[in-house]
Structure formats: C-alpha cells, structure tokens
Amino acid sequence: MKKFRLGWVVLFFPICVQADSFGQGQRPVAFTHAVIIDGNGGAPIENGVLVVRGERIEGVGPAASVQIPADAAVRDIQGKVILPGLADMHLHFSHGWNGKTTDLLGYQRHLNALLYSGITTVMDTGNSLPFIIQVRDEIAAGRLIGPRMYCAGPILDGADPSWPSISYSVTSVEQVPAVVRRLKQDRVDIIKAYGGLSDSILAALVREASKSSLALFVDQGWRNGSLELVMGDGVTAFAHVPDFPPSSDALNMMKPRQVKFITTLAVVESYSRRRLADLAFLESSLIKDTTPAAVLAELRAEAARVYDDSLSASVRENTQRLRMRSSNVKTLFEAGFLLAAGTDAPYPGVFQGEGLHRELELIVEAGIRPLDAITMATRNAARIIGGEQEWGTLEPGKLANLLVINGRPDQKIQDTRNIETVVLQGRIVDREALRLRP
Ligand SMILES: [Zn+2]
C-alpha cells in the first residue's frame, strides 16, 4: 500500500500546471463594464462590476451598486460576459474516445481539457475507486490543478456488471449495508446504482444511502423516471433524463419529493451518430487544442464505419431516443424539476470539456432558453450535489470560479465556447499551459 501511494506522488508532482494569482498577494481585482450572467437564470446585468478578493467573490452587481476597493486592480472587460465556471455533472474521468477503454494515466490531459474549456466542477459517476478518490483529493489539496471534483467511486451493479472494471457486484440485500458503509469510509461523494440491481437491492440502497447521508444516483436504463422506481421511499435522483415520457402518476409522485435529473443528451447524440455525420466540429479549438492526433484519427475511422444491419438499427433506435430524452428535458423543466447538465463523456464525439458546451447546445435545441441552460450547468449543478453554499452562482462569499466570454451566450448559446479567461478559486488559469503540446 505504501509503495502504491509513493508511486502516485511521484506521478502527480512534476506535471502540475501552474495557475497565476491576480495581482500581488491578496490585492483584490475588479472586473468592470462586464455583462454579468450570475447563474440564477435572470436577465443579465448589462453594466456590471465583479470584485474578487482571495479565492472568493467580494462584490457583484450593477456598476452603481458595487464598491470597488481602493487597492483593487481594475480590469476593464467592456462588453464581455462574466458567468460562473461551468460544471459537467455526469462524466467518467477516463481516457479513450469510445466510453469503454480506460487509461488512468491520461488524467492530466483530461484535467487540462476540462479547465481549458471553462469546466471548473465535475462529477465522476463511476470509476476505479482508489484512482478517482486520489485525483479528487490531490485537486482539493491544491497539488494538482483541475476542476473541483465529486465522485461516486465504483458503479454498483448486479452479478454480471456492464462495466466490470469500474463496478462492484451487489447480489443480495444482505450485502447492501456493508457496501454502503465501506463506500462512506472510502469518502465517496455519491453512490451510483446501475441497471443490474434488483428492485429489492435498489430499495435497500435507497435506505442505506439515506442513513449515511449519501446521495444516490440511479441509472436503470428505460426504467429511469418510471412509477415503479419512484413509488414509496423510492429513488430521488437519476443519472440521466428518462428515455420514455414519465407517466402523470410518476410525475405526481416525483414532484413533491423533488426528484432530480442529469440531462446527458450528448451521450445519446453520440449513439445516434448524428454528430459523426459531419466532422467539421473537430475544428473547434476546445477539441483541437486538447486532443492527441491519434485519438482524432480513431474517431474519423469510427465515423467512416460502414453500416451493417445492426448498426443501422442502433442508429434508428438512438435517433428516436435522442428525440425522447430532449422532449423529456423540456417536460421536466417546465414541470419545475431540478435538472443539472452532464454529458457522460467520453463517447465518440463527446469530449471532456468541449462536450459540456455541446450539451448546452442540445439543451437549447430541446427548447430551453440559453439562460436556463446555463443555470443547469451552474446553479443547478451545485444544487444537485449540495454545493450551492460554495459555488454555482456569482454572489458575494462564493468561490470565484468564473469565465470571461466574448459574445452573448444568453442570446446565442454557442458563445460559451468563446472563452477568454478562466478563473478558478480566485486564480487565473494559464490556458496556454493547458494546451496539448505536440
Ligand atoms: Zn455514465
């Protein structure tokens, strides 16, 4: 065990990417003439000021209402937008483009791609437990620069797990208390429950997770959002928006219990292969600057695959599934449910970092206003994990995780991609240093 730990320390240290503090010491910084989108979904402030002191936001609001400290360094960003750093609340922090291969040593590239793309918080919903806990803890301790991370550790699945290398098999109700106790001891942030679990095991998990104050996120495929899963003391958070329209009985059962969902439209778009039909999106700097040529070549080969009957059937099924999931995003949003943005990266065409911007575009395509889509990747992302006291909106006292953007993402969601500056806990991220070196 000792040898194992030492091995990781050696790996982690030499490749940390430095972030620069604002000004000198604790000198505050005031962004002036900013358009401020605070993450709450309201109309932007057109001539706003935001003051950062240390790692937190000291003041934010219309210019006339915010006192600029006498010793502040002033950054006039005339007409540019400030919004909270974005969050991807469903990804798997692993290498590969196909959602299947895992190369844990690729972690630095993925951290870089996420931060480069303005993602300042992520939730890993299934991974190798010791690996993901250590990455999370190294970031939290400031020894590794990366987005704040929440994690599930392993996926809990049945006797024959879908993702064996990152799953625990739970095959009896009797096992459940010990499994949950162990995960709590191992300091996971959430529990992820998968499709192979029986109803009785799932019910036991709901009870034990609640006793241990651990949020339980469920993915049971087509049963997500169904009455049978949400009846009684049932599931209260789903890792995906349902693929079938929830019945009115299910909606009535879920509403008072404030059931929460993660959007994950990007992964279904990947299965539908819609994005692979035109690879022009690979020219995006968020992909080009962060992805090795070999990975892009593999993706091009995948896109050129000749369709056989089974692939054609899968494309038809997933095209319909994307329509259904998109329509459910709108239905659940309009019914007042909490939805947080998440991608399920990596999948073909779903990249760490860029994927979240694509997810926002798909949410808007589903009929959601751009400002509400941004709220799903900021305020709602924080709420779904109970982080709203610390991050998710631009308010005094919260961590200064923010982006300076060219354009108007409140009017054109694609503009979230035009990132000029990323600030992580009060420090400007050196985006140049995050770019992939040839
Ligand atoms: Zn997933």
Residues whose N, C-alpha, C, O or C-beta is under 5 A from the ligand:
A	BS01	ZN	T125 D344
